[in-house]
Amino acid sequence: MAWFSLIIAGVFEAFGVAMISRLRRKRNWQTVVLLIFGFGISLALLGYSLRFVAMGTGYAIWTGIGVVGGTFVGMVFYGESRDWRRLAFIALILFSTIGLKLVS
Amino acid sequence: MNRSWLRVFVAAFLEVIWVIGLAHAYDIWTWIGTIIALIISNYLMITAGQILPAGTVYAVFVGLGTSGTVISELLFFGEPFKWERIILISLLLIGVIGLKVITGNKHEKGAES
């Protein structure tokens, strides 16, 4: 459960960051609400996970999933580059996350 | 030392503080401290990211934040040292920094942690 909530925390982090970008294009209160919601849920879930998962491991995975999520959104919705190096770094992050789960 | 980079270093330090807080806060005061560190850390990062290249700032920040949390848990919280864990965290960090650096500094993403 702690690992699951850690992954979801990373996804909400990516969502929060996406709302920051959206706020730059469109300044409206709905985006502000979504932004606070995204980071709020992300931090609450991270806080829960860190009570069970080692701090350094949990923090690294949260950051990693956040960045992978943000890159994925950029590739799928904003037509950002699907350069093989970006895909390789995404694979490296996912591989390390699974590895950390296995050695914990 | 450029003042904006100093912001990044202070932000990373406070990032480690709030992560420790999320993991270990036990009363109202430690929670308040955690939230204050979180807010100041993000404020400093966002303002630094507006002046310096945001991708580079984020890469430095996340490198410092991750090493800081790992070192703190080993030094202060009695987490046992495991090679496989350190190696995997380092690989993960290479992935994060790599993505941020090639995604480039043209996007201002990643000002948040």
Backbone of each chain as ProteinMPNN parsed JSONL, in Angstrom:
{"seq_chain_A": "MAWFSLIIAGVFEAFGVAMISRLRRKRNWQTVVLLIFGFGISLALLGYSLRFVAMGTGYAIWTGIGVVGGTFVGMVFYGESRDWRRLAFIALILFSTIGLKLVS", "coords_chain_A": {"N_chain_A": [[0.829, -1.205, 0.0], [1.943, 1.236, 0.801], [3.852, 1.555, -1.186], [2.305, 1.671, -3.469], [0.895, 4.016, -2.933], [2.976, 5.778, -3.035], [3.701, 5.781, -5.756], [1.364, 6.816, -6.884], [1.45, 9.294, -5.668], [3.625, 10.412, -7.02], [2.5, 10.605, -9.563], [0.497, 12.526, -9.13], [2.131, 14.633, -8.498], [3.33, 15.141, -10.974], [1.043, 15.964, -12.269], [0.485, 18.33, -10.842], [2.714, 19.86, -11.618], [2.176, 20.051, -14.336], [-0.052, 21.675, -14.17], [1.116, 24.036, -13.32], [2.462, 24.775, -15.662], [0.249, 25.138, -17.275], [-0.971, 27.258, -16.055], [0.681, 29.303, -16.789], [-0.06, 29.723, -19.385], [-2.789, 30.12, -19.286], [-4.43, 32.091, -17.204], [-6.411, 31.306, -14.762], [-8.86, 30.758, -12.134], [-9.68, 28.131, -11.86], [-7.518, 26.579, -12.694], [-5.691, 27.207, -10.703], [-6.95, 26.064, -8.484], [-6.87, 23.344, -9.233], [-4.13, 22.99, -9.288], [-3.367, 23.356, -6.586], [-4.813, 21.274, -5.496], [-3.577, 19.071, -6.816], [-0.821, 19.148, -5.889], [-1.351, 19.039, -3.175], [-2.609, 16.501, -2.756], [-0.515, 14.941, -3.681], [1.564, 15.454, -1.816], [0.356, 14.605, 0.547], [0.038, 11.86, 0.094], [2.71, 11.155, -0.311], [3.747, 11.738, 2.228], [2.381, 9.845, 3.745], [3.46, 7.456, 2.613], [6.152, 7.691, 3.295], [6.231, 7.034, 5.905], [6.545, 4.386, 5.941], [8.234, 3.486, 3.858], [11.758, 3.65, 3.271], [13.265, 6.82, 3.701], [15.107, 8.104, 1.779], [14.866, 6.427, -0.429], [12.1, 6.567, -0.914], [11.754, 9.297, -1.47], [13.37, 9.603, -3.753], [12.021, 7.963, -5.61], [9.526, 9.173, -5.74], [10.208, 11.673, -6.86], [11.287, 10.713, -9.275], [9.097, 9.385, -10.544], [7.437, 11.565, -10.786], [8.858, 13.151, -12.641], [8.986, 11.416, -14.845], [6.25, 11.179, -15.374], [5.646, 13.851, -16.049], [7.194, 14.134, -18.365], [6.036, 12.237, -19.989], [3.419, 13.264, -20.284], [4.11, 15.584, -21.696], [5.085, 14.425, -24.069], [2.867, 13.003, -25.047], [0.661, 14.772, -25.069], [1.591, 17.299, -25.823], [3.17, 17.035, -27.971], [5.966, 16.84, -27.597], [9.451, 16.006, -28.105], [10.213, 12.577, -28.91], [12.602, 11.476, -28.642], [15.147, 8.942, -28.559], [16.898, 8.95, -26.397], [15.515, 10.182, -24.358], [13.509, 8.315, -23.942], [15.099, 6.222, -23.076], [16.091, 7.214, -20.633], [13.699, 7.376, -19.217], [13.078, 4.666, -19.085], [15.22, 3.825, -17.525], [14.647, 5.074, -15.065], [12.231, 3.796, -14.396], [13.096, 1.164, -14.267], [14.933, 1.349, -12.093], [13.176, 2.033, -10.07], [11.561, -0.252, -9.836], [13.571, -2.045, -9.135], [14.333, -0.965, -6.637], [12.06, -1.431, -5.178], [12.163, -4.205, -5.126], [14.529, -4.727, -3.646], [13.877, -3.742, -1.184]], "CA_chain_A": [[0.0, 0.0, 0.0], [2.834, 2.398, 0.874], [4.5, 1.709, -2.497], [1.266, 2.106, -4.39], [0.58, 5.428, -2.688], [4.154, 6.519, -3.49], [3.606, 5.932, -7.215], [0.263, 7.75, -7.156], [1.957, 10.609, -5.254], [4.446, 10.886, -8.14], [1.596, 10.965, -10.663], [-0.123, 13.814, -8.779], [3.195, 15.636, -8.6], [3.415, 15.477, -12.407], [-0.177, 16.71, -12.557], [0.692, 19.669, -10.29], [3.672, 20.572, -12.466], [1.452, 20.354, -15.58], [-0.937, 22.816, -13.891], [1.963, 25.238, -13.315], [2.659, 25.171, -17.066], [-1.02, 25.616, -17.807], [-1.216, 28.569, -15.461], [1.445, 30.303, -17.552], [-0.782, 30.035, -20.614], [-4.166, 30.495, -18.999], [-4.53, 32.437, -15.787], [-7.77, 31.289, -14.222], [-8.894, 30.19, -10.786], [-9.821, 26.669, -11.928], [-6.178, 25.996, -12.752], [-5.088, 27.362, -9.37], [-7.559, 25.045, -7.626], [-6.323, 22.042, -9.638], [-2.717, 22.984, -8.901], [-3.295, 23.129, -5.134], [-5.317, 19.921, -5.325], [-2.544, 18.13, -7.271], [0.307, 19.101, -4.955], [-1.859, 18.629, -1.864], [-2.761, 15.04, -2.751], [0.81, 14.363, -3.859], [2.321, 15.526, -0.558], [-0.302, 13.773, 1.555], [0.37, 10.46, -0.196], [4.145, 10.985, -0.053], [3.905, 11.704, 3.682], [1.923, 8.524, 4.195], [4.412, 6.427, 2.18], [7.455, 7.827, 3.972], [6.163, 6.41, 7.228], [6.83, 2.956, 5.772], [9.338, 3.264, 2.925], [12.925, 4.445, 3.672], [13.136, 8.198, 3.234], [15.859, 8.403, 0.55], [14.251, 5.625, -1.481], [10.77, 7.12, -1.199], [11.897, 10.612, -2.089], [13.913, 9.426, -5.108], [10.981, 7.401, -6.472], [8.505, 10.223, -5.921], [10.761, 12.596, -7.844], [11.441, 10.014, -10.551], [7.79, 9.187, -11.181], [6.969, 12.904, -11.148], [9.52, 13.593, -13.871], [8.526, 10.531, -15.926], [4.874, 11.581, -15.673], [5.687, 15.138, -16.743], [7.744, 13.914, -19.7], [5.019, 11.482, -20.705], [2.374, 14.227, -20.654], [4.677, 16.425, -22.753], [5.189, 13.656, -25.311], [1.571, 12.566, -25.558], [-0.304, 15.853, -25.284], [2.14, 18.535, -26.375], [4.025, 16.723, -29.106], [7.403, 16.995, -27.354], [10.305, 15.011, -28.747], [10.276, 11.206, -28.382], [14.015, 11.118, -28.762], [15.424, 7.668, -27.892], [17.574, 9.15, -25.112], [14.49, 10.454, -23.347], [12.852, 7.039, -23.63], [16.054, 5.418, -22.319], [16.114, 7.708, -19.253], [12.439, 6.949, -18.59], [13.225, 3.237, -18.789], [16.162, 3.712, -16.406], [13.926, 5.448, -13.837], [11.264, 2.745, -14.058], [13.893, 0.004, -13.87], [15.47, 1.565, -10.739], [12.045, 2.005, -9.123], [11.212, -1.659, -9.606], [14.69, -2.61, -8.39], [14.275, -0.514, -5.238], [10.967, -2.169, -4.528], [12.604, -5.588, -4.911], [15.552, -4.862, -2.587], [13.418, -3.18, 0.097]], "C_chain_A": [[0.865, 1.257, 0.0], [3.498, 2.633, -0.489], [3.508, 2.193, -3.53], [1.004, 3.598, -4.189], [1.764, 6.313, -3.107], [4.093, 6.792, -4.998], [2.51, 6.95, -7.563], [0.669, 9.179, -6.752], [2.791, 11.225, -6.378], [3.584, 11.341, -9.306], [0.929, 12.326, -10.372], [0.882, 14.957, -8.817], [3.317, 16.111, -10.056], [2.203, 16.315, -12.807], [-0.035, 18.16, -12.064], [1.618, 20.499, -11.172], [3.005, 20.954, -13.801], [0.529, 21.556, -15.377], [-0.137, 24.115, -13.789], [2.159, 25.722, -14.754], [1.383, 25.751, -17.635], [-1.349, 27.014, -17.295], [-0.458, 29.664, -16.21], [0.681, 30.694, -18.817], [-2.144, 30.629, -20.332], [-4.271, 30.822, -17.532], [-5.985, 32.388, -15.364], [-7.805, 30.555, -12.892], [-9.037, 28.678, -10.796], [-8.453, 25.992, -11.928], [-5.487, 26.092, -11.388], [-5.639, 26.293, -8.424], [-6.976, 23.668, -7.944], [-4.864, 21.894, -9.201], [-2.583, 22.661, -7.403], [-3.758, 21.707, -4.811], [-4.227, 18.892, -5.669], [-1.396, 18.012, -6.281], [-0.139, 18.65, -3.565], [-1.962, 17.111, -1.76], [-1.377, 14.382, -2.821], [1.57, 14.329, -2.528], [1.694, 14.656, 0.523], [0.073, 12.301, 1.344], [1.857, 10.185, 0.05], [4.386, 10.864, 1.451], [3.488, 10.358, 4.249], [2.973, 7.463, 3.861], [5.707, 6.475, 2.982], [7.424, 7.31, 5.405], [6.546, 4.934, 7.151], [8.052, 2.681, 4.91], [10.512, 4.139, 3.377], [12.904, 5.795, 2.957], [13.822, 8.494, 1.889], [15.256, 7.681, -0.648], [12.92, 6.239, -1.903], [10.867, 8.441, -1.924], [12.375, 10.477, -3.539], [12.826, 8.916, -6.062], [9.892, 8.442, -6.758], [8.955, 11.226, -6.982], [10.8, 11.959, -9.23], [10.12, 9.843, -11.275], [7.202, 10.534, -11.602], [7.557, 13.368, -12.481], [9.094, 12.727, -15.064], [7.113, 10.941, -16.349], [4.842, 12.871, -16.479], [6.174, 14.977, -18.181], [6.719, 13.204, -20.587], [3.89, 12.412, -21.183], [2.855, 15.111, -21.804], [4.711, 15.706, -24.091], [3.82, 13.374, -25.917], [0.67, 13.748, -25.923], [0.276, 17.099, -25.941], [3.155, 18.279, -27.475], [5.511, 16.98, -28.873], [8.157, 15.809, -27.939], [10.235, 13.63, -28.072], [11.639, 10.614, -28.661], [14.327, 9.83, -27.99], [16.1, 7.849, -26.544], [16.561, 9.431, -24.01], [13.795, 9.162, -22.945], [13.78, 6.175, -22.783], [16.113, 5.883, -20.856], [14.825, 7.337, -18.512], [12.545, 5.487, -18.175], [14.155, 3.031, -17.588], [15.474, 4.028, -15.073], [12.967, 4.335, -13.426], [11.988, 1.483, -13.59], [14.393, 0.166, -12.43], [14.36, 1.508, -9.703], [11.662, 0.564, -8.795], [12.308, -2.338, -8.789], [14.633, -2.237, -6.924], [13.154, -1.219, -4.478], [11.444, -3.59, -4.192], [13.643, -5.715, -3.788], [15.075, -4.331, -1.234], [12.719, -4.226, 0.952]], "O_chain_A": [[0.57, 2.223, -0.704], [3.685, 3.779, -0.898], [3.835, 3.029, -4.372], [0.902, 4.352, -5.157], [1.571, 7.467, -3.491], [4.397, 7.895, -5.451], [2.696, 7.82, -8.413], [0.284, 10.149, -7.405], [2.678, 12.419, -6.655], [3.89, 12.336, -9.961], [0.814, 13.168, -11.262], [0.536, 16.097, -9.125], [3.396, 17.308, -10.332], [2.321, 17.259, -13.588], [-0.389, 19.1, -12.776], [1.358, 21.671, -11.443], [3.239, 22.042, -14.329], [0.343, 22.362, -16.289], [-0.647, 25.182, -14.132], [2.042, 26.913, -15.04], [1.412, 26.729, -18.383], [-1.926, 27.837, -18.006], [-0.9, 30.811, -16.259], [0.756, 31.835, -19.27], [-2.605, 31.526, -21.039], [-4.207, 29.924, -16.692], [-6.722, 33.348, -15.59], [-6.879, 29.812, -12.564], [-8.584, 28.002, -9.872], [-8.245, 24.978, -11.262], [-4.785, 25.17, -10.974], [-4.889, 25.689, -7.656], [-6.629, 22.913, -7.036], [-4.427, 20.816, -8.798], [-1.79, 21.806, -7.009], [-3.175, 21.027, -3.967], [-3.986, 17.957, -4.904], [-1.033, 16.908, -5.876], [0.602, 17.964, -2.862], [-1.471, 16.508, -0.806], [-1.101, 13.406, -2.123], [2.147, 13.305, -2.161], [2.401, 14.041, 1.321], [0.385, 11.589, 2.299], [2.223, 9.124, 0.553], [5.136, 9.996, 1.897], [4.155, 9.803, 5.122], [3.34, 6.661, 4.72], [6.287, 5.439, 3.309], [8.467, 7.165, 6.042], [6.835, 4.307, 8.17], [8.819, 1.758, 5.187], [10.291, 5.264, 3.825], [12.571, 5.891, 1.776], [13.211, 9.056, 0.98], [15.148, 8.242, -1.738], [12.648, 6.41, -3.092], [10.14, 8.68, -2.889], [11.859, 11.142, -4.437], [12.724, 9.388, -7.194], [9.41, 8.563, -7.884], [8.194, 11.583, -7.881], [10.404, 12.57, -10.223], [10.021, 10.116, -12.471], [6.551, 10.636, -12.642], [6.85, 13.906, -13.334], [8.868, 13.242, -16.159], [6.82, 11.038, -17.54], [4.111, 12.982, -17.463], [5.642, 15.598, -19.101], [6.559, 13.525, -21.764], [3.466, 12.348, -22.337], [2.121, 15.361, -22.76], [4.405, 16.297, -25.127], [3.625, 13.487, -27.127], [0.0, 13.731, -26.955], [-0.46, 17.876, -26.55], [3.905, 19.173, -27.868], [6.244, 17.297, -29.81], [7.583, 14.759, -28.227], [10.201, 13.522, -26.846], [11.792, 9.413, -28.884], [13.825, 9.643, -26.881], [15.923, 7.029, -25.643], [16.721, 8.981, -22.876], [13.524, 8.931, -21.767], [13.324, 5.476, -21.878], [16.178, 5.058, -19.944], [14.857, 7.022, -17.323], [12.157, 5.112, -17.069], [13.907, 2.173, -16.741], [15.689, 3.337, -14.077], [12.895, 3.971, -12.252], [11.557, 0.819, -12.648], [14.294, -0.767, -11.633], [14.557, 1.005, -8.597], [11.466, 0.207, -7.633], [12.024, -3.107, -7.87], [14.856, -3.082, -6.057], [13.288, -1.552, -3.3], [11.162, -4.108, -3.111], [13.638, -6.705, -3.057], [15.79, -4.455, -0.239], [12.273, -3.921, 2.058]]}, "seq_chain_B": "MNRSWLRVFVAAFLEVIWVIGLAHAYDIWTWIGTIIALIISNYLMITAGQILPAGTVYAVFVGLGTSGTVISELLFFGEPFKWERIILISLLLIGVIGLKVITGNKHEKGAES", "coords_chain_B": {"N_chain_B": [[30.233, 33.438, -5.847], [27.109, 33.233, -7.266], [24.101, 34.892, -6.43], [21.642, 33.765, -7.105], [22.201, 31.088, -7.435], [22.839, 30.472, -4.866], [20.328, 30.554, -3.752], [19.284, 28.201, -4.846], [20.797, 26.268, -3.516], [20.075, 26.699, -0.834], [17.375, 26.138, -1.081], [17.47, 23.403, -1.701], [18.532, 22.381, 0.64], [16.441, 22.998, 2.427], [14.528, 21.43, 1.279], [15.393, 18.854, 1.91], [14.978, 19.052, 4.642], [12.139, 19.293, 4.809], [11.368, 16.849, 3.725], [12.411, 15.075, 5.607], [10.79, 15.905, 7.681], [8.218, 15.125, 6.727], [8.545, 12.401, 6.903], [9.114, 12.0, 9.609], [7.868, 13.794, 11.383], [6.189, 14.543, 14.442], [4.611, 16.07, 16.099], [2.572, 19.059, 16.57], [4.346, 21.23, 16.247], [6.589, 20.25, 14.866], [5.31, 19.579, 12.534], [4.445, 22.092, 11.66], [6.93, 23.296, 11.195], [7.801, 21.644, 9.122], [5.984, 22.313, 7.077], [6.534, 25.014, 6.713], [9.206, 24.862, 5.803], [8.76, 23.507, 3.422], [7.246, 25.369, 1.946], [9.013, 27.596, 1.758], [11.18, 26.412, 0.476], [10.101, 25.709, -2.054], [9.354, 28.228, -2.973], [11.857, 29.493, -3.219], [13.016, 27.861, -5.186], [11.305, 28.266, -7.398], [11.646, 30.997, -7.878], [14.401, 31.049, -8.384], [14.457, 29.481, -10.67], [13.352, 31.165, -12.508], [15.3, 32.917, -13.108], [17.74, 31.588, -13.583], [18.788, 28.955, -15.922], [16.127, 26.756, -16.133], [16.06, 23.918, -16.373], [18.663, 23.092, -15.719], [18.87, 24.115, -13.124], [16.932, 22.543, -11.874], [18.066, 20.002, -12.152], [20.413, 20.171, -10.593], [19.269, 20.759, -8.141], [17.639, 18.481, -7.594], [19.542, 16.521, -7.479], [21.051, 17.309, -5.23], [19.003, 17.261, -3.316], [18.203, 14.555, -3.275], [20.631, 13.208, -2.604], [21.027, 14.416, -0.143], [18.784, 13.516, 1.394], [19.271, 10.774, 1.439], [21.797, 10.633, 2.713], [21.11, 11.799, 5.176], [19.29, 9.917, 6.221], [20.945, 7.766, 6.634], [22.874, 8.813, 8.395], [21.432, 10.038, 10.539], [19.127, 8.621, 11.133], [19.531, 5.967, 11.424], [19.267, 4.197, 9.29], [20.083, 1.196, 7.646], [23.121, 0.785, 5.742], [23.042, -0.018, 2.399], [24.464, -1.386, -0.399], [23.18, -2.07, -2.845], [20.922, -0.543, -2.778], [21.911, 2.08, -2.786], [23.145, 2.124, -5.288], [20.959, 1.739, -7.016], [19.417, 4.009, -6.418], [21.182, 5.929, -7.331], [21.208, 5.341, -10.079], [18.572, 5.926, -10.698], [18.596, 8.637, -10.217], [20.356, 9.47, -12.217], [18.715, 9.018, -14.392], [16.663, 10.919, -13.903], [18.066, 13.377, -13.89], [19.223, 13.263, -16.419], [16.942, 13.297, -18.099], [15.913, 15.83, -17.462], [17.978, 17.483, -18.253], [18.292, 16.969, -21.053], [15.711, 17.532, -21.92], [15.865, 20.079, -21.804], [16.469, 23.586, -21.44], [14.607, 25.16, -22.412], [11.958, 24.716, -21.779], [10.1, 25.747, -19.017], [9.56, 24.012, -17.09], [9.481, 22.084, -14.016], [10.219, 23.764, -12.063], [8.993, 23.432, -9.748], [9.473, 21.06, -7.136]], "CA_chain_B": [[28.954, 32.686, -5.875], [25.949, 33.979, -7.709], [23.03, 34.835, -5.417], [20.559, 32.87, -7.521], [22.618, 29.71, -7.132], [22.728, 30.328, -3.417], [18.915, 30.197, -3.539], [19.089, 26.788, -5.187], [21.386, 25.443, -2.452], [19.23, 26.807, 0.363], [16.138, 25.422, -1.407], [17.738, 21.964, -1.61], [18.683, 22.09, 2.068], [15.098, 23.005, 3.027], [13.832, 20.275, 0.709], [15.756, 17.718, 2.757], [14.307, 19.256, 5.94], [10.7, 18.95, 4.774], [11.204, 15.407, 3.503], [12.608, 14.47, 6.935], [9.576, 16.218, 8.427], [7.113, 14.252, 6.292], [8.794, 11.038, 7.367], [9.317, 11.844, 11.053], [7.198, 14.794, 12.238], [5.375, 13.83, 15.416], [3.675, 16.918, 16.842], [2.139, 20.225, 15.812], [5.465, 22.124, 15.92], [7.407, 19.671, 13.799], [4.519, 19.691, 11.294], [4.489, 23.489, 11.203], [8.271, 23.471, 10.634], [7.83, 20.936, 7.84], [5.228, 23.063, 6.069], [7.28, 26.249, 6.42], [10.358, 24.49, 4.963], [8.211, 23.159, 2.11], [6.842, 26.582, 1.234], [10.181, 28.425, 1.432], [11.976, 25.672, -0.509], [9.496, 25.85, -3.381], [9.427, 29.632, -3.364], [13.227, 29.768, -3.666], [13.232, 27.145, -6.439], [10.567, 28.905, -8.486], [12.271, 32.278, -8.213], [15.704, 30.768, -9.008], [14.188, 28.939, -12.007], [12.992, 32.25, -13.429], [16.51, 33.674, -13.449], [18.729, 30.653, -14.134], [18.162, 27.945, -16.794], [15.31, 25.945, -15.223], [16.432, 22.496, -16.435], [19.913, 22.932, -14.966], [18.534, 24.345, -11.72], [16.223, 21.381, -11.358], [18.996, 18.872, -12.083], [21.273, 20.376, -9.417], [18.397, 20.699, -6.976], [17.181, 17.119, -7.307], [20.748, 15.79, -7.085], [21.337, 17.657, -3.838], [17.886, 16.807, -2.467], [18.241, 13.099, -3.125], [21.786, 12.795, -1.793], [20.793, 14.894, 1.22], [17.863, 12.644, 2.143], [19.917, 9.477, 1.647], [22.835, 10.797, 3.737], [20.452, 12.022, 6.472], [18.698, 8.707, 6.809], [22.049, 6.92, 7.086], [23.565, 9.419, 9.54], [20.631, 10.441, 11.697], [17.946, 7.797, 11.416], [19.928, 4.574, 11.599], [18.915, 3.323, 8.169], [21.293, 0.433, 7.312], [23.73, 1.066, 4.442], [22.959, -1.158, 1.474], [25.029, -1.019, -1.693], [22.244, -2.178, -3.974], [20.004, 0.584, -2.706], [22.631, 3.297, -3.208], [23.354, 2.037, -6.74], [19.67, 1.949, -7.699], [19.035, 5.418, -6.278], [22.051, 6.691, -8.242], [20.712, 5.135, -11.456], [17.322, 6.678, -10.826], [18.983, 10.039, -10.279], [20.905, 9.706, -13.563], [17.543, 9.114, -15.263], [15.958, 12.188, -13.676], [18.911, 14.493, -14.335], [19.336, 13.129, -17.872], [15.695, 13.782, -18.718], [15.787, 17.273, -17.257], [18.983, 18.207, -19.019], [18.008, 16.983, -22.5], [14.449, 18.206, -22.214], [16.409, 21.37, -22.14], [16.135, 24.711, -20.597], [13.6, 25.982, -23.071], [10.731, 24.611, -20.991], [10.333, 26.199, -17.656], [9.014, 23.006, -16.182], [10.391, 21.568, -13.025], [10.552, 24.725, -11.027], [8.556, 22.753, -8.526], [10.361, 19.922, -6.875]], "C_chain_B": [[27.803, 33.618, -6.208], [24.794, 33.816, -6.695], [21.9, 33.873, -5.806], [20.925, 31.42, -7.255], [22.556, 29.444, -5.647], [21.284, 29.952, -3.053], [18.671, 28.719, -3.775], [19.629, 25.901, -4.057], [20.549, 25.5, -1.178], [17.923, 26.035, 0.134], [16.344, 23.917, -1.244], [17.875, 21.552, -0.145], [17.298, 22.007, 2.73], [14.25, 21.842, 2.505], [14.12, 19.031, 1.565], [15.044, 17.826, 4.104], [12.829, 18.856, 5.861], [10.469, 17.471, 4.491], [11.395, 14.658, 4.83], [11.349, 14.686, 7.766], [8.419, 15.309, 8.04], [7.295, 12.848, 6.844], [8.751, 10.921, 8.887], [8.577, 12.832, 11.94], [6.241, 14.077, 13.192], [4.465, 14.745, 16.227], [3.387, 18.18, 16.025], [3.315, 21.088, 15.374], [6.329, 21.548, 14.808], [6.633, 19.714, 12.47], [4.545, 21.114, 10.75], [5.851, 23.769, 10.554], [8.381, 22.842, 9.258], [7.151, 21.761, 6.749], [5.941, 24.367, 5.707], [8.467, 25.933, 5.505], [9.901, 24.194, 3.537], [7.89, 24.419, 1.293], [8.069, 27.402, 0.825], [11.022, 27.737, 0.352], [11.415, 25.865, -1.921], [9.532, 27.289, -3.884], [10.815, 29.942, -3.927], [13.511, 29.104, -5.007], [12.556, 27.847, -7.612], [11.243, 30.212, -8.878], [13.648, 32.053, -8.856], [15.514, 30.296, -10.45], [13.769, 30.008, -13.018], [14.215, 33.02, -13.895], [17.515, 32.768, -14.157], [18.033, 29.676, -15.083], [17.441, 26.879, -15.956], [15.699, 24.468, -15.218], [17.681, 22.215, -15.608], [19.661, 23.094, -13.473], [17.885, 23.101, -11.135], [17.164, 20.2, -11.181], [19.893, 18.98, -10.85], [20.459, 20.171, -8.141], [18.035, 19.249, -6.604], [18.374, 16.232, -6.911], [21.076, 16.036, -5.628], [20.249, 17.115, -2.904], [17.951, 15.315, -2.218], [19.441, 12.667, -2.291], [21.596, 13.228, -0.345], [19.876, 13.98, 2.014], [18.519, 11.288, 2.415], [20.959, 9.581, 2.767], [22.186, 11.0, 5.115], [19.895, 10.744, 7.06], [19.786, 7.764, 7.31], [22.665, 7.478, 8.369], [22.676, 9.566, 10.766], [19.51, 9.474, 12.05], [18.243, 6.306, 11.39], [19.473, 3.638, 10.495], [20.172, 2.527, 7.789], [21.795, 0.754, 5.904], [23.62, -0.179, 3.572], [23.457, -0.69, 0.119], [23.992, -1.014, -2.805], [21.269, -1.0, -3.987], [20.667, 1.879, -3.205], [22.806, 3.294, -4.736], [22.047, 2.332, -7.481], [19.215, 3.411, -7.592], [19.89, 6.278, -7.207], [21.596, 6.553, -9.693], [19.449, 5.952, -11.694], [17.627, 8.175, -11.002], [19.564, 10.389, -11.651], [19.739, 9.86, -14.546], [16.86, 10.469, -15.145], [16.777, 13.359, -14.229], [19.041, 14.47, -15.855], [18.108, 13.689, -18.573], [15.608, 15.298, -18.631], [16.775, 18.027, -18.116], [18.692, 18.149, -20.519], [16.675, 17.615, -22.839], [14.76, 19.682, -22.395], [15.885, 22.464, -21.274], [15.092, 25.589, -21.257], [12.267, 25.902, -22.348], [11.035, 25.079, -19.591], [9.742, 25.223, -16.654], [10.005, 22.683, -15.094], [10.851, 22.607, -12.03], [10.085, 24.168, -9.692], [9.421, 21.52, -8.368], [9.882, 18.69, -7.602]], "O_chain_B": [[27.561, 34.625, -5.544], [24.559, 32.723, -6.18], [21.282, 33.248, -4.944], [20.068, 30.614, -6.894], [22.257, 28.33, -5.215], [21.052, 29.136, -2.16], [17.953, 28.062, -3.02], [19.001, 24.909, -3.685], [20.336, 24.481, -0.521], [17.425, 25.364, 1.038], [15.477, 23.231, -0.703], [17.388, 20.496, 0.256], [17.015, 21.079, 3.488], [13.371, 21.339, 3.204], [13.215, 18.264, 1.897], [14.566, 16.828, 4.645], [12.325, 18.162, 6.745], [9.486, 16.896, 4.959], [10.647, 13.732, 5.142], [10.891, 13.782, 8.466], [7.718, 14.782, 8.904], [6.325, 12.184, 7.209], [8.392, 9.867, 9.412], [8.655, 12.714, 13.163], [5.565, 13.124, 12.804], [3.621, 14.253, 16.976], [3.903, 18.341, 14.919], [3.308, 21.624, 14.266], [6.754, 22.274, 13.909], [7.234, 19.87, 11.407], [4.652, 21.326, 9.542], [5.924, 24.399, 9.498], [8.972, 23.416, 8.343], [7.671, 21.893, 5.641], [5.953, 24.776, 4.546], [8.709, 26.655, 4.538], [10.56, 24.576, 2.57], [8.221, 24.514, 0.112], [8.162, 27.853, -0.317], [11.515, 28.388, -0.569], [12.158, 26.147, -2.861], [9.719, 27.535, -5.075], [10.94, 30.573, -4.977], [14.164, 29.692, -5.868], [13.147, 28.005, -8.68], [11.398, 30.506, -10.063], [14.024, 32.784, -9.772], [16.289, 30.65, -11.338], [13.825, 29.788, -14.228], [14.19, 33.688, -14.928], [18.07, 33.129, -15.194], [16.807, 29.574, -15.056], [18.073, 26.182, -15.162], [15.673, 23.83, -14.166], [17.748, 21.22, -14.886], [20.166, 22.322, -12.658], [18.237, 22.658, -10.042], [17.081, 19.478, -10.188], [20.106, 17.994, -10.145], [20.895, 19.508, -7.199], [18.121, 18.856, -5.441], [18.23, 15.309, -6.109], [21.348, 15.1, -4.875], [20.546, 16.577, -1.837], [17.776, 14.858, -1.088], [19.301, 11.856, -1.376], [21.96, 12.498, 0.577], [20.147, 13.693, 3.18], [18.346, 10.718, 3.492], [21.006, 8.734, 3.658], [22.654, 10.442, 6.107], [20.011, 10.507, 8.262], [19.586, 7.045, 8.289], [22.945, 6.735, 9.309], [23.089, 9.265, 11.886], [18.996, 9.512, 13.168], [17.33, 5.482, 11.339], [19.31, 2.438, 10.715], [21.235, 3.126, 7.624], [21.001, 0.968, 4.988], [24.054, -1.261, 3.964], [22.943, 0.276, -0.444], [23.928, -0.082, -3.606], [20.849, -0.526, -5.042], [20.065, 2.659, -3.943], [22.638, 4.323, -5.391], [22.035, 3.084, -8.456], [18.694, 3.978, -8.552], [19.397, 7.237, -7.801], [21.596, 7.527, -10.445], [19.278, 6.58, -12.739], [17.01, 8.868, -11.812], [19.302, 11.467, -12.185], [19.769, 10.723, -15.423], [16.519, 11.093, -16.15], [16.255, 14.217, -14.941], [18.978, 15.513, -16.506], [18.223, 14.461, -19.524], [15.272, 15.967, -19.608], [16.457, 19.089, -18.65], [18.827, 19.163, -21.204], [16.513, 18.175, -23.923], [14.023, 20.424, -23.044], [14.966, 22.276, -20.477], [14.73, 26.64, -20.728], [11.523, 26.882, -22.298], [12.114, 24.825, -19.056], [9.463, 25.579, -15.509], [11.199, 22.959, -15.21], [11.765, 22.363, -11.242], [10.699, 24.401, -8.651], [10.013, 21.013, -9.32], [10.504, 17.633, -7.501]]}, "name": "protein", "num_of_chains": 2, "seq": "MAWFSLIIAGVFEAFGVAMISRLRRKRNWQTVVLLIFGFGISLALLGYSLRFVAMGTGYAIWTGIGVVGGTFVGMVFYGESRDWRRLAFIALILFSTIGLKLVSMNRSWLRVFVAAFLEVIWVIGLAHAYDIWTWIGTIIALIISNYLMITAGQILPAGTVYAVFVGLGTSGTVISELLFFGEPFKWERIILISLLLIGVIGLKVITGNKHEKGAES"}
